[in-house]
Amino acid sequence: MGRAEVRKAQQQRGARRAPSGRAQGTNGSGSTGKRTGIRRFFTWKKILGTFFGLALLGMGALVALYFWVEEPDPNKQALQQSNVYKYSDGTIMASKGKVNREILAIDKIPMDVQEAFIAIENKSFRSDQGVDFKGLARGLWNTATGRGKAGGSTITQQYVKNYYLTQDQTASRKLKELVISLKVDQRMKKPEILAGYLNTSYFGRGAYGIQAAAQAYYGVDAGQLTLEQGAYLATLVQAPSQYDWSTASEDTKKRIMIRYEATFVNMVENGKLDEAKRKTLKLTEPIPPQPPMGMDGQKGYLVQAAEAELNAQGVERKLIDAGGWTFTLNIDAKKQEALEKAVQDELESKLDRKDTKGKPQDQSVQAGATSVDPKTGAIVAMYGGTSLKDHWSSNALRKDYQPGSTFKPIVLASALENGAETQDGKPITPMALYDGTSKRAVTGSDIPFAPQNQEDRNFGTPMMTVQEATNFSVNSVYAQMIVDVKPRNVKKTALALGMKDREGWPEDKPAMSLGTMSANTVEMAGVYATFDNHGKKVTPTIIKKAEHKDREVVPAQPIGSQAISRKTADTVTKVLTGVVNDDGASGNKVRSSSYEAAGKTGTTENNVSGWFSGFTPELVTVVAIFGEEPVTAKQVTLTGTAGLGRLGGSSFPASIWKAYTLAVLKGNAGKFQLSEAEMGVLQTPSRSASPTPSPSPSSSAPTASSSPTQSPTTSPSPTATKTTPTSPAPTTPTPSPTATKTGGPKPPDPPLVPER
């Protein structure tokens, strides 16, 4: 090294060593110079002092912020949820609400899915204090310098942002997020924080929270997610719109896979995944995006029914509308489909709803139906109308129409249950005799009543059995029977069977026998299910369970105690098999060799509604049609619908019932077990009969031992006549039963709908 170079190096070292606050160096002439003013100001001591002072000041500010910033109320968006509705097998039927979210408890989310989110989003989540200060500083710097969104947030911070704050990328929001996160970490346990994060994160496809995401991307509940599926959702949450595999570009898919694989690598590092298993894991591609689940078709009506039932069980409407409920319905998807098809094939396909002028009745027809499992009380299918956009309220639930003659079996049940007697003092049984003359005035009532039979026909020779009167729905017989039983006793029985005591119930009036109170298909399905269930009360329910994060509602036991005795129920059921099996009876259109059935038709005054309530041992279904003027909702006649004449329960309702029942039973029907049915002994009239008897073939009268298995095998044959009888002859005729191949009588020229 030359002398000049050595000298230069010494001068440089001397300049760096500055003893006693002075530096050695050279000016242009080689003399020693003094420090400038700037150098005197920036000493190491002053710099360090300033740094620590600012740090202390910052810490003081943070402490002040900690005590000054309060945890705010959750933002409205974070609390909004949808209600989710499922079929009985757990498959999703519909969702309803402004926000597609369903909040889950952490124990409903698989542990390995939880660990996947922790691994990729916040590896130190289990041990940190809720804040990543390095990440926060980096985020603040990015925001301040305009380099994009803030990054480095912990799971706790993301939960706080979603639950309490907004998505605004501002320094003030970041500071609030920091302070609230510290407080939340002190107050809440880690599993609670993780649950909050998973329930409030947005995953794309309109899905808020992991439950909605699991359904949107894999069509399953969150509890059914595999590790591979959960890892994809954990990957997705960083950039939901970009990372949707179904729409991502090839370059984006590469980025997705990098983050996806990193999730498993981090899980291995966290000790939550075995390395050997990691190598076997493959991406489970999500399903294509699905259209939003709406309230189309019958879904809206099923939702209405479920919410109405939950409300009736004490849950306020505002709590239901707030969302967050998961309804699992008793609706069987296949039976529901079969019922909808039956209505379409047997009714809607025969109507011309477009011809508003030429076929006004076709525009007025509304159909409703309820199908119930009598052993469990579960409503397995329901039809409410064509759609909510056409008819807002469900026809299955409407209670502004009368059930008509479907009420008559209740009158019979009350007679049997109360041991009632005829005016002659003889017990009322299926073999008891009554006068079937049309417009016959009832006796024994303070209220005059002389109802007309269908088409003003007279039945009897002149007397007929209760079995026959039920088969042909003879009004005059049941009007007298309700007087014999006493209307108040019949009403008591009806309420015990499940009907509702609404305003307008005809208290203590014989007209009650014709079903002049109001009812809906659910109530009548409950009544007939109770007959089917041997008298044990059945309260139909559409809800299997309703779950909310704060509570769970399980319906009250649908099967109750004995509403009527088994003997009464079995006897009524046996009588109703005659309505189906008798060749000329009102319900014979539903007869089939594929099942054993019982039922009753019903038609109301002015033909404004028609009903068929029927059942097999496995299934009870009530179908009704209503005449409703589309604009005013006024009750109008069904006569003329589909170009036909007067319509009743034996028309479209019976056809729908049969098509549906055949479809769902598929030949797997059982037999009624009516061991306690008691049909009684055919009586001999003990008083003058009206009208004058007409000749009929004679045969031996049945005894108790020869009572039928379906309907009376030998029973009096009613004679229908258009003439008004003269004064009765003072004779005591013995009815002459006529046996038919199907076990029931057939009157001459039966009317299209032989009932009211």
C-alpha positions in Angstrom: 0.0 0.0 0.0 1.5 3.5 -0.9 2.0 6.2 1.7 -0.7 8.3 0.2 -3.3 5.4 0.5 -2.3 4.7 4.1 -2.7 8.3 5.0 -6.2 8.4 3.4 -7.3 5.3 5.3 -6.2 6.8 8.6 -8.1 10.0 7.9 -11.3 7.9 7.2 -10.9 5.9 10.4 -10.2 9.1 12.3 -13.4 10.7 10.9 -15.4 7.7 12.1 -13.9 7.9 15.6 -14.9 11.4 16.8 -13.6 11.6 20.4 -15.1 14.1 22.9 -17.8 15.0 20.4 -15.3 16.1 17.8 -14.4 14.5 14.5 -11.0 14.3 12.9 -11.0 14.9 9.3 -9.7 17.3 6.7 -11.0 20.3 5.1 -9.7 21.3 1.8 -6.4 22.4 3.3 -5.8 19.4 5.6 -6.7 21.2 8.9 -9.1 19.7 11.6 -12.7 20.9 11.2 -15.7 21.2 13.7 -19.1 19.4 13.4 -21.9 21.1 11.6 -25.2 22.1 13.3 -27.1 19.1 11.8 -24.5 16.6 13.1 -24.7 18.1 16.6 -28.6 17.7 16.5 -28.7 14.0 15.3 -26.7 12.1 17.9 -27.3 8.4 18.6 -28.5 9.2 22.1 -31.1 11.7 20.8 -32.3 9.3 18.1 -32.7 6.4 20.5 -34.4 8.6 23.0 -36.8 9.9 20.4 -37.6 6.4 19.3 -38.3 5.1 22.7 -40.3 8.2 23.6 -42.5 7.8 20.5 -42.8 4.1 21.3 -43.9 4.9 24.9 -46.3 7.6 23.5 -47.7 5.0 21.1 -48.1 2.5 23.8 -49.8 5.1 25.9 -52.1 5.9 23.1 -53.0 2.3 22.6 -53.7 1.9 26.3 -55.9 5.0 26.1 -57.6 3.6 23.0 -58.1 0.2 24.7 -60.1 1.8 27.5 -61.8 4.4 25.3 -63.0 2.2 22.5 -66.0 0.1 23.5 -67.1 -3.1 21.8 -69.9 -1.8 19.5 -73.1 -3.6 18.8 -72.9 -6.1 16.0 -73.6 -4.7 12.6 -77.0 -5.6 11.2 -75.5 -7.6 8.3 -73.7 -9.9 10.7 -76.9 -10.8 12.4 -79.0 -11.4 9.3 -79.6 -15.0 8.4 -81.8 -17.0 6.1 -84.2 -19.6 7.2 -83.5 -23.0 5.7 -86.1 -25.6 4.9 -85.4 -29.3 4.4 -87.3 -32.4 3.4 -87.7 -35.2 5.9 -84.5 -36.9 4.6 -82.4 -33.8 5.2 -82.1 -32.6 1.6 -82.5 -28.8 1.1 -85.9 -27.7 -0.1 -85.7 -23.9 0.0 -84.1 -21.0 1.8 -85.7 -17.7 2.7 -84.1 -14.4 3.8 -82.1 -11.4 2.6 -78.8 -13.0 3.6 -78.0 -16.6 2.8 -76.5 -17.5 6.2 -77.2 -20.1 8.8 -75.2 -19.8 12.0 -73.7 -23.0 13.4 -72.2 -23.9 16.8 -68.5 -24.8 16.5 -69.2 -28.4 17.4 -71.3 -28.7 14.2 -68.2 -28.1 12.1 -65.7 -31.0 11.7 -62.4 -30.5 13.6 -60.2 -31.1 10.6 -62.1 -28.4 8.7 -61.6 -26.0 11.6 -57.8 -26.8 11.5 -57.7 -26.2 7.8 -58.9 -22.7 8.2 -56.5 -22.0 11.1 -53.6 -23.5 9.1 -54.0 -21.1 6.1 -55.5 -18.1 7.8 -53.8 -17.8 11.2 -51.3 -20.6 12.2 -50.8 -19.1 15.7 -54.5 -18.7 16.3 -54.6 -21.1 19.3 -51.8 -19.2 21.1 -51.9 -15.6 20.0 -53.6 -12.7 21.7 -55.9 -11.9 18.9 -53.6 -9.5 17.1 -50.6 -9.9 14.7 -48.7 -6.6 15.2 -46.3 -7.2 12.3 -49.1 -8.0 10.0 -51.0 -5.0 11.3 -48.1 -2.6 10.7 -47.7 -4.0 7.2 -51.4 -3.6 6.6 -51.4 0.0 7.8 -48.4 0.8 5.6 -50.1 -0.7 2.6 -53.2 1.3 3.2 -51.4 4.5 3.8 -49.2 4.2 0.7 -52.0 3.1 -1.5 -50.5 -0.4 -2.1 -53.8 -2.2 -1.8 -55.8 -3.8 0.9 -54.5 -4.2 4.4 -53.2 -7.7 5.1 -51.9 -9.8 8.0 -55.1 -9.9 10.0 -55.7 -12.7 12.4 -58.8 -14.8 12.5 -59.9 -12.8 15.6 -59.4 -9.5 13.6 -61.3 -10.8 10.6 -64.2 -11.9 12.9 -64.2 -8.4 14.5 -64.2 -6.8 11.1 -67.1 -9.0 9.9 -69.1 -8.9 13.1 -68.7 -5.4 14.5 -67.2 -3.1 11.8 -67.3 -2.6 8.1 -65.1 -3.7 5.2 -63.8 -0.1 4.7 -60.0 0.0 4.3 -59.1 3.0 6.5 -56.6 3.5 9.2 -59.2 4.5 11.7 -61.1 1.3 11.1 -57.9 -0.7 11.4 -57.2 0.9 14.8 -60.6 0.1 16.0 -60.2 -3.5 14.7 -57.0 -3.8 16.7 -58.4 -2.6 20.0 -61.7 -4.6 19.8 -59.7 -7.7 18.8 -57.6 -7.4 21.9 -60.8 -7.1 24.0 -62.6 -9.9 22.2 -59.6 -12.2 22.8 -59.7 -11.5 26.5 -63.5 -12.0 26.7 -64.2 -14.9 24.4 -62.8 -18.4 24.2 -60.9 -19.4 21.0 -63.6 -21.8 19.8 -66.2 -19.1 20.1 -64.1 -16.7 18.1 -63.5 -19.3 15.4 -67.2 -20.1 15.2 -67.9 -16.4 14.8 -65.3 -16.1 12.0 -66.6 -19.1 10.1 -70.2 -17.9 10.5 -69.6 -14.4 9.3 -67.1 -14.8 6.4 -68.3 -14.4 2.9 -67.5 -17.3 0.5 -69.0 -16.1 -2.8 -72.1 -17.4 -4.6 -74.2 -15.3 -2.1 -73.1 -17.6 0.8 -72.4 -16.0 4.1 -71.0 -18.5 6.7 -69.6 -22.0 6.3 -73.0 -23.7 6.3 -74.3 -21.7 3.4 -70.9 -22.2 1.7 -71.0 -26.0 2.2 -74.4 -26.1 0.6 -73.5 -23.7 -2.3 -70.2 -25.4 -3.3 -70.8 -29.1 -2.3 -74.6 -29.5 -1.7 -74.1 -30.7 1.8 -74.3 -29.4 5.4 -71.2 -28.1 7.0 -71.1 -31.1 9.3 -70.7 -33.4 6.3 -67.7 -31.6 4.8 -64.6 -33.7 4.2 -61.1 -32.3 4.9 -60.5 -31.8 1.2 -63.8 -29.8 0.8 -63.0 -27.8 3.9 -59.6 -27.0 2.7 -61.0 -25.7 -0.6 -63.4 -23.4 1.3 -60.5 -22.2 3.5 -58.7 -21.4 0.2 -61.7 -19.7 -1.2 -62.3 -17.3 1.6 -59.3 -15.1 0.7 -60.8 -14.2 -2.7 -64.3 -15.6 -3.1 -65.1 -14.1 -6.5 -61.7 -15.1 -8.1 -61.2 -18.5 -6.5 -64.5 -20.1 -7.5 -63.2 -23.1 -9.3 -66.1 -23.2 -11.7 -65.3 -19.8 -13.2 -61.6 -19.5 -12.5 -59.1 -19.1 -15.3 -56.2 -21.6 -15.7 -53.8 -19.1 -14.1 -56.1 -18.6 -11.2 -56.5 -22.3 -10.7 -52.8 -22.5 -10.3 -52.9 -19.9 -7.5 -55.8 -21.8 -6.0 -53.8 -25.0 -5.9 -50.8 -23.2 -4.3 -52.9 -21.9 -1.5 -54.8 -25.2 -1.3 -51.5 -27.2 -0.9 -50.2 -24.7 1.6 -53.1 -25.4 3.8 -52.1 -29.0 4.2 -48.4 -28.1 4.6 -49.3 -25.8 7.5 -51.5 -28.4 9.0 -48.6 -30.8 9.1 -46.4 -28.1 10.7 -49.1 -27.5 13.3 -49.2 -31.2 14.0 -52.8 -31.6 12.8 -52.1 -33.7 9.8 -49.9 -36.7 9.0 -47.4 -36.2 6.2 -48.3 -39.5 4.6 -52.0 -38.6 4.5 -51.2 -35.2 3.2 -49.7 -36.7 0.0 -53.0 -38.6 -0.7 -55.3 -35.5 -0.5 -56.7 -34.3 -3.7 -58.9 -31.3 -4.5 -62.6 -32.1 -4.5 -64.0 -29.8 -7.2 -67.1 -27.9 -6.2 -70.4 -28.4 -7.9 -71.5 -25.8 -10.6 -73.3 -22.7 -9.2 -76.9 -23.4 -8.6 -79.8 -20.9 -9.1 -81.2 -19.4 -5.8 -83.7 -21.7 -4.1 -86.9 -19.8 -4.2 -90.5 -20.2 -3.3 -91.7 -21.6 -6.6 -94.3 -24.3 -6.9 -95.4 -25.9 -3.6 -92.3 -24.7 -1.7 -93.9 -21.4 -0.7 -97.0 -23.1 0.7 -94.9 -25.6 2.6 -92.9 -22.8 4.1 -96.1 -21.0 5.1 -97.4 -24.1 6.8 -94.1 -24.7 8.7 -93.9 -21.1 9.9 -97.5 -21.0 10.9 -97.0 -24.2 12.9 -93.9 -22.9 14.7 -95.8 -19.6 15.5 -98.7 -21.7 16.9 -96.2 -23.4 19.2 -95.3 -20.0 20.8 -92.4 -18.7 18.7 -93.2 -15.0 17.7 -93.3 -14.1 14.1 -90.6 -11.5 14.4 -88.2 -14.1 15.7 -89.0 -16.4 12.8 -88.7 -13.6 10.3 -85.3 -12.6 11.8 -83.9 -15.7 10.3 -81.4 -18.3 11.5 -83.9 -21.2 11.7 -83.3 -24.6 10.1 -86.7 -26.3 9.5 -86.6 -30.1 8.9 -90.1 -30.9 7.6 -92.0 -34.2 7.7 -92.6 -33.7 4.0 -91.5 -36.8 2.0 -90.0 -35.5 -1.3 -91.3 -38.4 -3.4 -94.8 -38.3 -1.9 -94.9 -34.6 -2.4 -94.0 -35.0 -6.1 -96.7 -37.7 -6.4 -99.3 -35.4 -4.9 -98.4 -32.5 -7.2 -98.5 -34.8 -10.2 -101.9 -36.2 -9.2 -103.4 -32.7 -9.0 -101.8 -31.8 -12.4 -103.0 -34.9 -14.1 -106.5 -35.2 -12.6 -107.5 -31.5 -12.4 -105.2 -28.9 -13.9 -104.8 -30.7 -17.2 -108.6 -30.7 -17.6 -109.0 -26.9 -17.0 -108.8 -24.1 -19.4 -107.4 -21.3 -17.2 -106.7 -19.0 -20.1 -110.3 -18.7 -21.3 -111.4 -16.1 -18.7 -114.7 -15.3 -20.5 -115.9 -18.6 -21.9 -115.0 -20.8 -18.9 -115.3 -18.6 -15.8 -115.6 -21.7 -13.5 -112.2 -22.9 -14.7 -110.6 -19.8 -13.4 -112.4 -20.1 -10.0 -111.2 -23.6 -9.0 -108.7 -23.9 -6.2 -107.4 -27.2 -4.9 -105.9 -28.1 -1.5 -104.8 -31.3 0.0 -103.0 -32.8 3.1 -101.6 -36.3 3.4 -100.7 -37.7 6.8 -99.1 -40.8 8.2 -101.7 -41.9 10.8 -99.1 -43.8 12.9 -96.8 -40.8 13.4 -99.0 -37.7 12.7 -96.4 -36.6 10.1 -97.7 -34.5 7.2 -95.9 -36.2 4.4 -97.3 -34.2 1.5 -99.3 -31.0 1.1 -100.8 -29.1 -1.9 -101.6 -25.5 -1.4 -102.4 -24.2 -4.9 -100.7 -23.6 -8.3 -98.1 -21.2 -6.8 -97.8 -18.2 -4.5 -97.8 -15.8 -7.4 -101.2 -17.1 -8.4 -102.8 -17.6 -5.0 -101.0 -16.2 -2.0 -102.7 -18.2 0.8 -102.5 -22.0 1.0 -105.6 -23.9 0.0 -104.6 -26.7 2.4 -104.8 -24.3 5.3 -107.8 -22.2 4.4 -110.7 -22.4 6.8 -113.3 -20.3 5.1 -115.2 -23.3 3.5 -117.4 -25.9 5.1 -116.4 -29.6 5.1 -119.9 -30.7 4.1 -120.7 -34.4 4.4 -117.2 -35.4 5.4 -118.5 -34.3 8.8 -121.2 -37.1 8.9 -118.8 -39.8 10.2 -118.2 -37.6 13.2 -122.0 -37.7 13.9 -121.9 -41.5 13.7 -118.8 -41.6 16.0 -120.5 -39.5 18.5 -123.6 -41.6 18.4 -121.6 -44.8 19.0 -119.4 -43.1 21.7 -122.4 -41.8 23.6 -124.5 -44.9 23.3 -127.2 -42.8 21.7 -130.6 -44.2 20.7 -133.1 -43.5 17.9 -136.5 -41.9 18.6 -137.7 -45.5 19.0 -135.4 -46.1 21.9 -133.1 -48.5 19.9 -129.3 -48.2 19.9 -127.7 -46.4 17.0 -125.4 -48.8 15.2 -124.5 -49.2 11.5 -127.5 -51.5 11.3 -130.0 -49.1 12.9 -132.9 -48.1 10.7 -133.8 -44.5 9.6 -136.3 -42.9 7.3 -134.5 -41.6 4.2 -137.2 -39.5 2.8 -136.0 -36.2 1.4 -137.2 -33.0 3.2 -138.4 -35.2 6.1 -138.8 -32.9 9.2 -136.7 -34.1 12.1 -138.5 -35.1 15.3 -137.4 -34.3 18.8 -135.8 -31.0 18.0 -136.9 -27.5 19.2 -135.4 -26.2 16.0 -137.3 -27.2 12.8 -135.1 -28.8 10.2 -136.2 -30.7 7.0 -133.1 -31.1 4.8 -133.3 -32.1 1.2 -131.3 -35.0 -0.1 -129.2 -34.8 -3.1 -131.4 -34.1 -6.2 -134.4 -34.3 -3.7 -134.3 -38.2 -3.8 -136.1 -40.4 -1.4 -134.2 -43.4 0.0 -135.4 -46.4 1.8 -138.1 -49.1 1.4 -139.2 -47.0 3.3 -136.4 -47.5 5.9 -132.6 -47.8 5.4 -129.7 -48.7 7.6 -127.1 -46.2 8.8 -124.6 -48.1 6.7 -126.6 -47.3 3.6 -127.3 -43.8 4.6 -123.5 -43.3 4.9 -122.8 -45.0 1.6 -125.2 -42.6 -0.2 -124.7 -39.6 2.1 -128.4 -39.3 2.9 -129.0 -35.9 4.6 -132.4 -36.7 6.1 -131.0 -39.6 8.0 -128.0 -37.8 9.5 -130.2 -34.8 10.3 -132.4 -37.0 12.5 -129.4 -38.9 13.9 -127.8 -35.7 15.2 -131.0 -34.8 16.9 -131.0 -38.2 18.5 -127.4 -37.8 19.7 -127.8 -34.1 20.5 -125.8 -31.6 18.6 -123.8 -30.5 21.7 -122.5 -34.0 22.1 -121.5 -34.2 18.5 -119.7 -30.9 18.7 -117.8 -32.3 21.8 -116.8 -35.3 19.8 -115.7 -33.2 16.9 -113.5 -31.1 19.1 -112.0 -34.2 20.7 -111.1 -35.5 17.3 -109.3 -32.3 16.4 -111.7 -29.9 14.8 -111.5 -26.2 15.9 -114.3 -24.3 17.7 -114.4 -21.2 15.4 -116.9 -18.4 15.3 -120.0 -19.4 13.4 -120.2 -23.0 14.6 -123.9 -23.8 14.5 -124.4 -24.4 18.2 -127.2 -27.0 19.0 -128.6 -26.9 15.5 -129.5 -30.0 13.5 -127.9 -28.4 10.4 -124.5 -29.2 12.0 -125.0 -32.7 10.6 -124.3 -31.4 7.1 -120.9 -30.0 8.0 -121.9 -26.3 8.2 -119.0 -25.2 10.3 -115.6 -24.2 8.9 -112.6 -26.5 8.7 -109.4 -27.0 6.6 -107.8 -30.1 5.1 -105.3 -30.4 8.0 -108.0 -30.7 10.6 -110.0 -33.1 8.6 -106.9 -35.2 7.9 -106.4 -35.3 11.7 -110.0 -36.5 12.3 -109.8 -39.3 9.8 -106.3 -40.2 10.9 -107.7 -40.7 14.4 -110.3 -43.1 13.0 -107.5 -44.9 11.2 -105.3 -45.0 14.3 -108.0 -46.8 16.3 -109.2 -43.7 18.1 -105.9 -42.4 19.4 -105.9 -38.7 18.6 -103.7 -37.7 15.7 -102.6 -34.0 15.5 -101.0 -33.6 12.0 -97.6 -31.8 12.1 -95.5 -30.6 9.2 -92.4 -29.8 11.4 -90.0 -32.6 12.3 -87.8 -30.1 14.2 -86.9 -26.5 14.0 -83.4 -25.5 15.1 -81.9 -22.1 15.9 -78.5 -21.3 17.5 -80.3 -20.2 20.6 -82.9 -22.9 20.8 -84.5 -26.0 19.3 -88.2 -26.6 18.9 -89.6 -30.2 18.7 -93.3 -30.4 18.0 -95.5 -31.7 20.8 -96.2 -35.4 20.5 -98.5 -35.8 17.5 -100.1 -39.0 18.8 -102.2 -38.4 21.9 -104.5 -40.4 24.1 -107.8 -42.0 23.1 -110.1 -39.4 21.7 -112.7 -42.0 21.1 -112.8 -45.7 22.0 -111.2 -48.2 19.7 -114.5 -49.9 19.2 -116.0 -46.6 18.0 -113.1 -45.8 15.7 -113.0 -49.3 14.2 -116.7 -49.3 13.6 -116.7 -46.0 11.8 -113.8 -47.2 9.7 -115.6 -50.3 8.8 -118.7 -48.3 7.8 -116.5 -46.0 5.7 -115.2 -49.0 3.7 -118.8 -49.4 2.5 -118.7 -45.9 1.0 -115.7 -47.1 -1.1 -116.8 -50.7 -1.8 -120.5 -50.3 -2.6 -121.0 -50.2 -6.4 -123.4 -47.2 -6.2 -122.0 -45.4 -3.2 -120.6 -41.9 -3.2 -117.0 -42.9 -2.8 -116.8 -45.9 -5.1 -114.6 -44.1 -7.6 -111.6 -44.6 -5.4 -112.0 -48.3 -5.2 -109.0 -50.4 -6.3 -107.7 -53.9 -6.0 -104.4 -52.4 -5.0 -105.4 -51.3 -1.6 -108.1 -51.5 1.1 -109.6 -48.0 1.6 -112.2 -46.1 3.6 -113.5 -42.6 3.0 -116.3 -40.1 2.7 -117.2 -37.5 0.1 -118.5 -34.1 0.9 -120.2 -31.4 -1.1 -121.5 -28.1 0.3 -124.5 -26.0 -0.3 -124.5 -24.2 -3.7 -121.7 -26.5 -4.7 -119.0 -24.1 -3.6 -116.7 -26.9 -2.4 -116.1 -30.6 -2.8 -114.1 -32.9 -0.5 -112.9 -36.4 -0.3 -111.4 -37.6 3.0 -110.1 -41.1 2.6 -107.5 -43.5 4.1 -105.8 -46.8 3.9 -104.1 -48.4 6.9 -100.9 -46.5 5.9 -102.0 -43.1 4.7 -104.7 -40.5 5.3 -105.3 -38.0 2.6 -107.9 -35.2 2.4 -108.4 -33.5 -1.0 -110.7 -30.5 -1.5 -111.6 -28.1 -4.3 -113.1 -24.7 -3.7 -114.9 -22.2 -5.9 -113.3 -18.8 -5.5 -113.9 -15.7 -7.7 -110.3 -14.7 -8.6 -110.7 -11.0 -8.1 -113.0 -10.7 -5.1 -112.2 -14.1 -3.4 -116.0 -14.6 -3.1 -117.2 -18.2 -2.8 -118.8 -19.2 -6.1 -120.2 -22.4 -7.5 -118.1 -25.2 -9.0 -120.9 -26.3 -11.3 -119.8 -26.1 -14.9 -116.1 -26.6 -14.1 -114.2 -28.3 -17.0 -117.5 -28.3 -18.9 -119.1 -30.7 -16.4 -122.2 -30.3 -14.3 -122.5 -30.3 -10.5 -119.2 -31.3 -8.9 -118.6 -32.8 -5.5 -116.2 -35.0 -3.6 -116.7 -37.9 -5.9 -115.4 -35.9 -8.9 -111.9 -34.3 -9.0 -111.1 -34.8 -5.3 -111.7 -38.6 -5.5 -109.7 -38.8 -8.7 -106.8 -36.9 -7.2 -106.9 -39.1 -4.1 -106.9 -42.3 -6.0 -104.0 -41.3 -8.4 -101.9 -40.1 -5.5 -102.6 -43.2 -3.3 -101.8 -45.6 -6.1 -98.6 -43.8 -6.8 -97.2 -43.8 -3.3 -98.4 -47.2 -2.1 -97.4 -49.0 -5.3 -99.2 -52.2 -4.3 -97.7 -52.4 -0.9 -100.9 -51.7 1.0 -101.9 -53.5 4.1 -105.3 -54.5 5.5 -107.4 -52.8 8.2 -107.2 -54.5 11.6 -110.7 -53.7 12.8 -111.0 -56.3 15.5 -113.3 -54.2 17.7 -115.7 -53.1 15.0 -119.3 -53.8 16.0 -121.9 -53.4 13.3 -124.9 -54.3 15.3 -128.0 -56.4 14.4 -130.4 -55.3 11.6 -133.4 -53.8 13.4 -137.1 -54.2 12.7 -139.0 -51.0 12.5 -141.3 -50.5 15.5 -143.2 -47.5 14.2 -145.0 -46.4 11.1 -142.7 -45.7 8.3 -142.6 -43.0 5.7 -142.9 -43.2 2.8 -145.1 -46.0 1.7 -142.8 -49.0 1.2 -142.1 -50.1 -2.3 -141.6 -53.7 -3.3 -138.1 -55.1 -3.3 -136.6 -58.6 -3.5 -136.4 -60.4 -0.2 -133.6 -62.3 1.4 -132.6 -63.2 4.9 -131.6 -60.3 7.2 -128.0 -60.2 8.5 -127.2 -61.0 12.0 -124.3 -59.8 14.1 -122.3 -62.9 13.1 -122.9 -62.1 9.4 -121.8 -58.5 9.6 -119.5 -57.6 6.7 -115.8 -57.2 6.6 -115.9 -54.2 4.3 -119.6 -53.1 4.3 -122.8 -55.0 5.1 -123.0 -58.0 2.9 -126.8 -58.1 3.3 -128.5 -54.8 4.0 -131.7 -53.1 3.0 -131.7 -51.8 -0.5 -132.7 -48.1 -0.6 -135.2 -47.1 -3.2 -134.8 -43.7 -4.7 -137.9 -42.0 -6.0 -138.7 -38.6 -7.5 -142.2 -38.5 -6.1 -143.3 -37.0 -2.8 -144.9 -39.8 -0.7 -148.4 -39.8 0.5 -149.3 -40.4 4.1 -147.6 -43.6 5.4 -149.6 -46.7 5.6 -150.1 -48.1 9.1 -148.0 -51.1 8.5 -144.7 -52.3 9.9 -142.7 -53.4 7.0 -139.6 -55.5 7.2 -136.8 -54.3 5.1 -135.7 -56.6 2.3 -131.9 -56.6 2.0 -130.4 -57.1 -1.4 -126.8 -58.5 -1.5 -124.4 -57.2 -4.1 -121.2 -58.6 -5.4 -119.2 -56.0 -3.6 -121.2 -56.3 -0.4 -123.3 -53.2 -0.6 -126.7 -52.0 -2.1 -127.1 -50.1 -5.3 -130.1 -47.8 -5.7 -131.6 -47.3 -9.1 -130.1 -44.4 -11.1 -127.7 -43.0 -8.4 -127.0 -39.3 -8.8 -123.6 -38.1 -10.0 -122.8 -36.9 -6.5 -125.1 -38.5 -4.0 -124.3 -36.2 -1.1 -124.3 -32.7 0.1 
